[in-house]
Amino acid sequence: NAGVTQTPKFQVLKTGQSMTLQCAQDMNHEYMSWYRQDPGMGLRLIHYSVGAGITDQGEVPNGYNVSRSTTEDFPLRLLSAAPSQTSVYFCASLPGGPGYNSPLHFGNGTRLTVT
Amino acid sequence: TQLLEQSPQFLSIQEGENLTVYCNSSSVFSSLQWYRQEPGEGPVLLVTVVTGGEVKKLKRLTFQFGDARKDSSLHITAAQTGDTGLYLCAGISGNTPLVFGKGTRLSVIA
């Protein structure tokens, strides 16, 4: 049981490039989400999904796209990378909806640097 | 927007000392979670508190949920170097996504 798997672990992009951060979970969780973590800013929600075909914006969605075609996968796309998107990105999932008291299961993060 | 304020932001103590970390909000939450994050890893859940006034113990860690369900505290007794990490509180309210505080970075020195 791998849990939440994120790839790649590290990535360096030039300004203007695009890329996709991958996230997969094997726990059959309905809810999946993407956070970014910056020093002194805590975890900020980018986008989330309550099931296949359903996505919604979080606190900081600008510059990012998501889609949820399967229960297992929730990729995060950077359309045109900017230095302000330098951060550590975490994918997280949980069974049921966000109002449940179940734990969020996090991946180990993708460290992205945009030069 | 619901906000969770954590204090202190940084804490450096000697092994064996006690400490308390706070998580405060002006909003009411149906429940509150505490996570610990170690370098290079994602946060891992420590506990969920759901009832106002609830106290939960996890070995040397004691978690309390305020009577009004707006605040919480984490007390560590006789801290060990293995307690070093980033402690995050997260509030749950209805079906909206979790709201995280900015965290308290704890360093326990031998």
Interface residues (C-beta under 8 A of the other chain):
Chain A: V4 S33 Y35 G40 M41 G42 L43 R44 L45 Y48 G58 E59 F90 A92 G97 P98 G99 Y100 N101 P103 L104 F106 G107 N108 G109
Chain B: T1 Q9 S30 S31 Q33 Y35 G40 E41 G42 P43 V44 L45 T48 V50 L88 A90 I92 S93 G94 N95 T96 P97 L98 F100 G101 K102 G103
